[in-house]
Structures are given as C-alpha cells and as structure tokens.
Amino acid sequence: MTPGQHPSAPGSVPGLHVATIAHRRRIWDAYLEFDDDPHRPDLYRARLRFDAADVSDFVGKPVRTTVIVIEQSYEEAVAKARSFDDRQLQGLLRSALPDEVE
C-alpha cells in the first residue's frame, strides 16, 4: 500500500469521518486514519482519532488510539470502523484520554 491508496494517514486532517459521539458532556468526532506498514503492504491498518467538537473548551491535541483496525481491503477497514457502536467508541475514547482530562 502506498500513501496515495487511501485518504488519510496519521496526523493528516480531516481523515475519514466515521461517527459522532457524546462523552463526558462533550461532542466528539471520530475519524479513521490509516497507517502504512512497509513490512505488510497488503494490509490496511488504521487507528481512530477523536476530535472534540468544542475545541475552544478542549486544550490539547486530538486523541488517538493505537492501530486497532487491520483488514485486507480499504473497504473492509472502513466497514469495520463504522461497525463500532457508540458504547464501543466511548470506551475507546475513554481509554485513550489522558487521566487529567477524564
């Protein structure tokens, strides 16, 4: 896989929007970010990035998971990310937030 084969990479904005959730009285947008692995170019590996909708109220960088989606195709990776329900996404966000923000 090369960078041109998918729309986002770690640190890129905006990424592929997969959901909007509420957590701790704040609205968060979840985006899928792909991560190239030169040792496994045949796999689509991605992490979730959470951006607070009210950025003026949230000091810090976007919150990211580690790579949690690993699929054989771009379409399968997107489908996997979009299959997470709100409860699962909230758990992933909670686990990635720094302690002082939670």
N, CA, C and O atoms as a GROMACS GRO file, in nm:
protein
  408
    1MET      N    1   0.084  -0.117   0.000
    1MET     CA    2   0.000   0.000   0.000
    1MET      C    3   0.088   0.123   0.000
    1MET      O    4   0.190   0.127   0.069
    2THR      N    5   0.051   0.222  -0.076
    2THR     CA    6   0.125   0.347  -0.080
    2THR      C    7   0.036   0.458  -0.028
    2THR      O    8  -0.086   0.442  -0.022
    3PRO      N    9   0.095   0.573   0.012
    3PRO     CA   10   0.013   0.681   0.067
    3PRO      C   11  -0.100   0.726  -0.026
    3PRO      O   12  -0.201   0.775   0.023
    4GLY      N   13  -0.086   0.710  -0.154
    4GLY     CA   14  -0.190   0.751  -0.246
    4GLY      C   15  -0.310   0.657  -0.251
    4GLY      O   16  -0.410   0.688  -0.315
    5GLN      N   17  -0.301   0.543  -0.185
    5GLN     CA   18  -0.408   0.445  -0.191
    5GLN      C   19  -0.518   0.468  -0.090
    5GLN      O   20  -0.620   0.401  -0.096
    6HIS      N   21  -0.501   0.559   0.001
    6HIS     CA   22  -0.606   0.587   0.099
    6HIS      C   23  -0.606   0.735   0.133
    6HIS      O   24  -0.505   0.803   0.114
    7PRO      N   25  -0.719   0.786   0.184
    7PRO     CA   26  -0.733   0.930   0.200
    7PRO      C   27  -0.668   0.990   0.323
    7PRO      O   28  -0.659   1.112   0.332
    8SER      N   29  -0.622   0.911   0.418
    8SER     CA   30  -0.565   0.972   0.538
    8SER      C   31  -0.448   0.893   0.590
    8SER      O   32  -0.433   0.774   0.562
    9ALA      N   33  -0.366   0.960   0.667
    9ALA     CA   34  -0.253   0.899   0.734
    9ALA      C   35  -0.240   0.965   0.870
    9ALA      O   36  -0.297   1.073   0.889
   10PRO      N   37  -0.168   0.906   0.965
   10PRO     CA   38  -0.157   0.967   1.096
   10PRO      C   39  -0.114   1.113   1.086
   10PRO      O   40  -0.018   1.146   1.016
   11GLY      N   41  -0.186   1.198   1.155
   11GLY     CA   42  -0.154   1.338   1.156
   11GLY      C   43  -0.221   1.417   1.046
   11GLY      O   44  -0.217   1.540   1.046
   12SER      N   45  -0.284   1.348   0.952
   12SER     CA   46  -0.350   1.421   0.845
   12SER      C   47  -0.488   1.466   0.892
   12SER      O   48  -0.549   1.404   0.979
   13VAL      N   49  -0.534   1.573   0.832
   13VAL     CA   50  -0.666   1.625   0.867
   13VAL      C   51  -0.743   1.638   0.738
   13VAL      O   52  -0.683   1.687   0.642
   14PRO      N   53  -0.867   1.602   0.725
   14PRO     CA   54  -0.952   1.563   0.835
   14PRO      C   55  -0.962   1.414   0.857
   14PRO      O   56  -1.019   1.373   0.959
   15GLY      N   57  -0.912   1.328   0.769
   15GLY     CA   58  -0.931   1.186   0.786
   15GLY      C   59  -1.070   1.148   0.736
   15GLY      O   60  -1.143   1.233   0.683
   16LEU      N   61  -1.108   1.024   0.753
   16LEU     CA   62  -1.239   0.977   0.710
   16LEU      C   63  -1.331   0.976   0.831
   16LEU      O   64  -1.310   0.899   0.925
   17HIS      N   65  -1.432   1.060   0.830
   17HIS     CA   66  -1.525   1.069   0.944
   17HIS      C   67  -1.607   0.940   0.952
   17HIS      O   68  -1.666   0.898   0.853
   18VAL      N   69  -1.610   0.878   1.070
   18VAL     CA   70  -1.685   0.753   1.086
   18VAL      C   71  -1.800   0.765   1.186
   18VAL      O   72  -1.893   0.685   1.181
   19ALA      N   73  -1.795   0.863   1.276
   19ALA     CA   74  -1.902   0.874   1.375
   19ALA      C   75  -1.890   1.004   1.453
   19ALA      O   76  -1.785   1.069   1.454
   20THR      N   77  -2.000   1.040   1.518
   20THR     CA   78  -2.003   1.149   1.615
   20THR      C   79  -2.065   1.093   1.741
   20THR      O   80  -2.173   1.033   1.736
   21ILE      N   81  -1.997   1.112   1.854
   21ILE     CA   82  -2.046   1.057   1.980
   21ILE      C   83  -2.043   1.164   2.090
   21ILE      O   84  -1.979   1.267   2.076
   22ALA      N   85  -2.114   1.134   2.196
   22ALA     CA   86  -2.110   1.220   2.315
   22ALA      C   87  -2.036   1.143   2.424
   22ALA      O   88  -2.058   1.023   2.443
   23HIS      N   89  -1.949   1.214   2.494
   23HIS     CA   90  -1.876   1.155   2.607
   23HIS      C   91  -1.840   1.265   2.705
   23HIS      O   92  -1.778   1.365   2.668
   24ARG      N   93  -1.880   1.247   2.830
   24ARG     CA   94  -1.849   1.343   2.936
   24ARG      C   95  -1.893   1.485   2.900
   24ARG      O   96  -1.814   1.580   2.911
   25ARG      N   97  -2.017   1.499   2.859
   25ARG     CA   98  -2.077   1.629   2.826
   25ARG      C   99  -2.003   1.703   2.714
   25ARG      O  100  -2.002   1.826   2.709
   26ARG      N  101  -1.943   1.628   2.625
   26ARG     CA  102  -1.870   1.686   2.513
   26ARG      C  103  -1.903   1.603   2.388
   26ARG      O  104  -1.922   1.482   2.396
   27ILE      N  105  -1.909   1.670   2.274
   27ILE     CA  106  -1.932   1.602   2.146
   27ILE      C  107  -1.795   1.576   2.083
   27ILE      O  108  -1.709   1.663   2.078
   28TRP      N  109  -1.778   1.453   2.034
   28TRP     CA  110  -1.651   1.412   1.971
   28TRP      C  111  -1.679   1.358   1.832
   28TRP      O  112  -1.775   1.284   1.812
   29ASP      N  113  -1.596   1.394   1.737
   29ASP     CA  114  -1.600   1.336   1.604
   29ASP      C  115  -1.489   1.231   1.596
   29ASP      O  116  -1.376   1.255   1.637
   30ALA      N  117  -1.524   1.114   1.542
   30ALA     CA  118  -1.427   1.006   1.526
   30ALA      C  119  -1.388   0.994   1.379
   30ALA      O  120  -1.474   0.991   1.291
   31TYR      N  121  -1.258   0.988   1.355
   31TYR     CA  122  -1.204   0.978   1.220
   31TYR      C  123  -1.114   0.855   1.209
   31TYR      O  124  -1.051   0.814   1.306
   32LEU      N  125  -1.110   0.797   1.091
   32LEU     CA  126  -1.023   0.684   1.063
   32LEU      C  127  -0.896   0.736   0.997
   32LEU      O  128  -0.901   0.808   0.898
   33GLU      N  129  -0.781   0.698   1.054
   33GLU     CA  130  -0.651   0.736   0.998
   33GLU      C  131  -0.573   0.609   0.966
   33GLU      O  132  -0.555   0.522   1.051
   34PHE      N  133  -0.527   0.599   0.842
   34PHE     CA  134  -0.453   0.480   0.800
   34PHE      C  135  -0.305   0.495   0.830
   34PHE      O  136  -0.250   0.605   0.833
   35ASP      N  137  -0.242   0.381   0.853
   35ASP     CA  138  -0.101   0.374   0.891
   35ASP      C  139  -0.031   0.272   0.801
   35ASP      O  140  -0.061   0.153   0.808
   36ASP      N  141   0.062   0.319   0.718
   36ASP     CA  142   0.136   0.228   0.631
   36ASP      C  143   0.231   0.140   0.712
   36ASP      O  144   0.296   0.187   0.806
   37ASP      N  145   0.238   0.013   0.676
   37ASP     CA  146   0.333  -0.078   0.736
   37ASP      C  147   0.417  -0.136   0.623
   37ASP      O  148   0.369  -0.220   0.547
   38PRO      N  149   0.542  -0.092   0.610
   38PRO     CA  150   0.625  -0.140   0.499
   38PRO      C  151   0.648  -0.290   0.502
   38PRO      O  152   0.681  -0.350   0.399
   39HIS      N  153   0.632  -0.353   0.619
   39HIS     CA  154   0.651  -0.498   0.629
   39HIS      C  155   0.527  -0.575   0.585
   39HIS      O  156   0.536  -0.693   0.552
   40ARG      N  157   0.411  -0.509   0.585
   40ARG     CA  158   0.286  -0.573   0.544
   40ARG      C  159   0.206  -0.479   0.454
   40ARG      O  160   0.100  -0.431   0.494
   41PRO      N  161   0.256  -0.452   0.333
   41PRO     CA  162   0.187  -0.358   0.244
   41PRO      C  163   0.052  -0.411   0.193
   41PRO      O  164  -0.024  -0.336   0.131
   42ASP      N  165   0.024  -0.538   0.218
   42ASP     CA  166  -0.102  -0.597   0.172
   42ASP      C  167  -0.216  -0.574   0.269
   42ASP      O  168  -0.330  -0.611   0.239
   43LEU      N  169  -0.190  -0.515   0.386
   43LEU     CA  170  -0.293  -0.492   0.487
   43LEU      C  171  -0.325  -0.344   0.501
   43LEU      O  172  -0.238  -0.259   0.482
   44TYR      N  173  -0.448  -0.317   0.535
   44TYR     CA  174  -0.492  -0.180   0.564
   44TYR      C  175  -0.506  -0.168   0.715
   44TYR      O  176  -0.596  -0.225   0.776
   45ARG      N  177  -0.414  -0.093   0.774
   45ARG     CA  178  -0.408  -0.075   0.919
   45ARG      C  179  -0.451   0.067   0.951
   45ARG      O  180  -0.408   0.163   0.886
   46ALA      N  181  -0.538   0.081   1.053
   46ALA     CA  182  -0.587   0.214   1.084
   46ALA      C  183  -0.612   0.231   1.234
   46ALA      O  184  -0.631   0.134   1.307
   47ARG      N  185  -0.610   0.356   1.275
   47ARG     CA  186  -0.640   0.393   1.413
   47ARG      C  187  -0.759   0.489   1.409
   47ARG      O  188  -0.795   0.540   1.303
   48LEU      N  189  -0.819   0.512   1.524
   48LEU     CA  190  -0.924   0.613   1.536
   48LEU      C  191  -0.867   0.739   1.598
   48LEU      O  192  -0.789   0.733   1.694
   49ARG      N  193  -0.907   0.852   1.544
   49ARG     CA  194  -0.871   0.982   1.601
   49ARG      C  195  -1.000   1.049   1.646
   49ARG      O  196  -1.097   1.054   1.571
   50PHE      N  197  -1.000   1.099   1.768
   50PHE     CA  198  -1.116   1.168   1.823
   50PHE      C  199  -1.084   1.315   1.837
   50PHE      O  200  -0.984   1.352   1.900
   51ASP      N  201  -1.168   1.400   1.779
   51ASP     CA  202  -1.153   1.545   1.790
   51ASP      C  203  -1.273   1.599   1.867
   51ASP      O  204  -1.387   1.568   1.834
   52ALA      N  205  -1.247   1.680   1.969
   52ALA     CA  206  -1.355   1.745   2.043
   52ALA      C  207  -1.418   1.850   1.952
   52ALA      O  208  -1.348   1.928   1.889
   53ALA      N  209  -1.551   1.851   1.945
   53ALA     CA  210  -1.621   1.948   1.860
   53ALA      C  211  -1.603   2.090   1.912
   53ALA      O  212  -1.600   2.185   1.834
   54ASP      N  213  -1.592   2.104   2.043
   54ASP     CA  214  -1.576   2.236   2.104
   54ASP      C  215  -1.429   2.258   2.138
   54ASP      O  216  -1.390   2.259   2.255
   55VAL      N  217  -1.349   2.276   2.034
   55VAL     CA  218  -1.204   2.285   2.052
   55VAL      C  219  -1.162   2.397   2.146
   55VAL      O  220  -1.059   2.386   2.211
   56SER      N  221  -1.239   2.504   2.154
   56SER     CA  222  -1.201   2.612   2.246
   56SER      C  223  -1.208   2.566   2.391
   56SER      O  224  -1.141   2.622   2.478
   57ASP      N  225  -1.289   2.465   2.417
   57ASP     CA  226  -1.304   2.414   2.552
   57ASP      C  227  -1.211   2.296   2.582
   57ASP      O  228  -1.194   2.259   2.698
   58PHE      N  229  -1.150   2.238   2.477
   58PHE     CA  230  -1.064   2.122   2.496
   58PHE      C  231  -0.922   2.160   2.459
   58PHE      O  232  -0.890   2.180   2.341
   59VAL      N  233  -0.838   2.170   2.558
   59VAL     CA  234  -0.698   2.207   2.535
   59VAL      C  235  -0.619   2.079   2.511
   59VAL      O  236  -0.618   1.989   2.596
   60GLY      N  237  -0.554   2.071   2.399
   60GLY     CA  238  -0.472   1.954   2.369
   60GLY      C  239  -0.487   1.911   2.226
   60GLY      O  240  -0.563   1.969   2.148
   61LYS      N  241  -0.413   1.809   2.194
   61LYS     CA  242  -0.414   1.755   2.059
   61LYS      C  243  -0.528   1.654   2.047
   61LYS      O  244  -0.585   1.612   2.147
   62PRO      N  245  -0.560   1.616   1.923
   62PRO     CA  246  -0.661   1.510   1.906
   62PRO      C  247  -0.618   1.384   1.981
   62PRO      O  248  -0.499   1.361   2.003
   63VAL      N  249  -0.715   1.306   2.020
   63VAL     CA  250  -0.690   1.183   2.094
   63VAL      C  251  -0.690   1.068   1.995
   63VAL      O  252  -0.783   1.055   1.915
   64ARG      N  253  -0.586   0.983   1.999
   64ARG     CA  254  -0.575   0.872   1.904
   64ARG      C  255  -0.562   0.739   1.977
   64ARG      O  256  -0.503   0.729   2.085
   65THR      N  257  -0.620   0.637   1.915
   65THR     CA  258  -0.599   0.500   1.962
   65THR      C  259  -0.472   0.449   1.895
   65THR      O  260  -0.415   0.515   1.808
   66THR      N  261  -0.430   0.334   1.935
   66THR     CA  262  -0.327   0.264   1.860
   66THR      C  263  -0.395   0.204   1.737
   66THR      O  264  -0.516   0.218   1.722
   67VAL      N  265  -0.322   0.138   1.651
   67VAL     CA  266  -0.383   0.072   1.535
   67VAL      C  267  -0.475  -0.038   1.588
   67VAL      O  268  -0.430  -0.130   1.657
   68ILE      N  269  -0.603  -0.026   1.555
   68ILE     CA  270  -0.700  -0.126   1.603
   68ILE      C  271  -0.778  -0.191   1.490
   68ILE      O  272  -0.850  -0.289   1.512
   69VAL      N  273  -0.765  -0.137   1.370
   69VAL     CA  274  -0.834  -0.194   1.254
   69VAL      C  275  -0.727  -0.246   1.158
   69VAL      O  276  -0.641  -0.170   1.113
   70ILE      N  277  -0.733  -0.375   1.128
   70ILE     CA  278  -0.640  -0.437   1.033
   70ILE      C  279  -0.723  -0.526   0.941
   70ILE      O  280  -0.779  -0.627   0.984
   71GLU      N  281  -0.731  -0.486   0.815
   71GLU     CA  282  -0.816  -0.558   0.720
   71GLU      C  283  -0.743  -0.578   0.588
   71GLU      O  284  -0.638  -0.519   0.563
   72GLN      N  285  -0.800  -0.662   0.504
   72GLN     CA  286  -0.742  -0.695   0.374
   72GLN      C  287  -0.769  -0.589   0.268
   72GLN      O  288  -0.698  -0.585   0.167
   73SER      N  289  -0.870  -0.504   0.288
   73SER     CA  290  -0.900  -0.402   0.188
   73SER      C  291  -0.941  -0.272   0.257
   73SER      O  292  -0.980  -0.271   0.374
   74TYR      N  293  -0.932  -0.164   0.183
   74TYR     CA  294  -0.974  -0.034   0.232
   74TYR      C  295  -1.122  -0.038   0.273
   74TYR      O  296  -1.159   0.011   0.380
   75GLU      N  297  -1.204  -0.096   0.188
   75GLU     CA  298  -1.348  -0.103   0.213
   75GLU      C  299  -1.379  -0.180   0.341
   75GLU      O  300  -1.466  -0.141   0.419
   76GLU      N  301  -1.307  -0.291   0.363
   76GLU     CA  302  -1.328  -0.369   0.486
   76GLU      C  303  -1.285  -0.291   0.609
   76GLU      O  304  -1.349  -0.299   0.714
   77ALA      N  305  -1.178  -0.215   0.597
   77ALA     CA  306  -1.131  -0.134   0.710
   77ALA      C  307  -1.233  -0.026   0.745
   77ALA      O  308  -1.262  -0.004   0.863
   78VAL      N  309  -1.287   0.040   0.644
   78VAL     CA  310  -1.389   0.142   0.668
   78VAL      C  311  -1.514   0.079   0.728
   78VAL      O  312  -1.571   0.134   0.822
   79ALA      N  313  -1.557  -0.034   0.675
   79ALA     CA  314  -1.675  -0.102   0.728
   79ALA      C  315  -1.654  -0.143   0.874
   79ALA      O  316  -1.746  -0.129   0.955
   80LYS      N  317  -1.536  -0.191   0.908
   80LYS     CA  318  -1.505  -0.229   1.046
   80LYS      C  319  -1.516  -0.107   1.138
   80LYS      O  320  -1.579  -0.114   1.243
   81ALA      N  321  -1.455   0.004   1.097
   81ALA     CA  322  -1.458   0.126   1.180
   81ALA      C  323  -1.601   0.175   1.198
   81ALA      O  324  -1.639   0.218   1.307
   82ARG      N  325  -1.680   0.169   1.094
   82ARG     CA  326  -1.819   0.216   1.103
   82ARG      C  327  -1.909   0.118   1.176
   82ARG      O  328  -2.023   0.152   1.210
   83SER      N  329  -1.861  -0.003   1.200
   83SER     CA  330  -1.943  -0.102   1.271
   83SER      C  331  -1.939  -0.083   1.423
   83SER      O  332  -2.021  -0.141   1.494
   84PHE      N  333  -1.844  -0.003   1.474
   84PHE     CA  334  -1.839   0.022   1.618
   84PHE      C  335  -1.961   0.102   1.660
   84PHE      O  336  -1.994   0.202   1.596
   85ASP      N  337  -2.028   0.058   1.766
   85ASP     CA  338  -2.142   0.136   1.815
   85ASP      C  339  -2.093   0.244   1.912
   85ASP      O  340  -1.975   0.248   1.947
   86ASP      N  341  -2.183   0.332   1.953
   86ASP     CA  342  -2.146   0.445   2.039
   86ASP      C  343  -2.077   0.399   2.168
   86ASP      O  344  -1.979   0.460   2.211
   87ARG      N  345  -2.127   0.293   2.228
   87ARG     CA  346  -2.070   0.242   2.352
   87ARG      C  347  -1.924   0.199   2.332
   87ARG      O  348  -1.838   0.228   2.415
   88GLN      N  349  -1.898   0.130   2.223
   88GLN     CA  350  -1.761   0.086   2.194
   88GLN      C  351  -1.670   0.206   2.166
   88GLN      O  352  -1.556   0.210   2.213
   89LEU      N  353  -1.719   0.301   2.088
   89LEU     CA  354  -1.639   0.420   2.059
   89LEU      C  355  -1.611   0.500   2.186
   89LEU      O  356  -1.501   0.552   2.203
   90GLN      N  357  -1.709   0.511   2.275
   90GLN     CA  358  -1.687   0.581   2.401
   90GLN      C  359  -1.580   0.511   2.484
   90GLN      O  360  -1.498   0.577   2.548
   91GLY      N  361  -1.581   0.379   2.484
   91GLY     CA  362  -1.479   0.304   2.557
   91GLY      C  363  -1.340   0.325   2.498
   91GLY      O  364  -1.242   0.339   2.571
   92LEU      N  365  -1.331   0.327   2.366
   92LEU     CA  366  -1.202   0.352   2.302
   92LEU      C  367  -1.153   0.493   2.331
   92LEU      O  368  -1.035   0.514   2.358
   93LEU      N  369  -1.244   0.590   2.327
   93LEU     CA  370  -1.207   0.728   2.359
   93LEU      C  371  -1.162   0.737   2.504
   93LEU      O  372  -1.057   0.796   2.532
   94ARG      N  373  -1.239   0.681   2.594
   94ARG     CA  374  -1.204   0.685   2.738
   94ARG      C  375  -1.068   0.625   2.763
   94ARG      O  376  -0.992   0.677   2.845
   95SER      N  377  -1.036   0.516   2.695
   95SER     CA  378  -0.906   0.450   2.718
   95SER      C  379  -0.790   0.531   2.660
   95SER      O  380  -0.676   0.514   2.703
   96ALA      N  381  -0.818   0.618   2.563
   96ALA     CA  382  -0.711   0.696   2.501
   96ALA      C  383  -0.694   0.835   2.562
   96ALA      O  384  -0.592   0.900   2.541
   97LEU      N  385  -0.793   0.881   2.639
   97LEU     CA  386  -0.783   1.014   2.700
   97LEU      C  387  -0.680   1.016   2.811
   97LEU      O  388  -0.665   0.919   2.886
   98PRO      N  389  -0.608   1.126   2.822
   98PRO     CA  390  -0.516   1.140   2.936
   98PRO      C  391  -0.598   1.145   3.066
   98PRO      O  392  -0.713   1.189   3.065
   99ASP      N  393  -0.539   1.102   3.175
   99ASP     CA  394  -0.610   1.097   3.303
   99ASP      C  395  -0.666   1.231   3.347
   99ASP      O  396  -0.777   1.237   3.400
  100GLU      N  397  -0.590   1.339   3.327
  100GLU     CA  398  -0.636   1.470   3.376
  100GLU      C  399  -0.756   1.524   3.301
  100GLU      O  400  -0.828   1.608   3.354
  101VAL      N  401  -0.782   1.477   3.178
  101VAL     CA  402  -0.898   1.524   3.100
  101VAL      C  403  -1.023   1.451   3.142
  101VAL      O  404  -1.132   1.508   3.141
  102GLU      N  405  -1.010   1.328   3.179
  102GLU     CA  406  -1.124   1.245   3.212
  102GLU      C  407  -1.180   1.290   3.343
  102GLU      O  408  -1.278   1.234   3.391
   0.00000   0.00000   0.00000
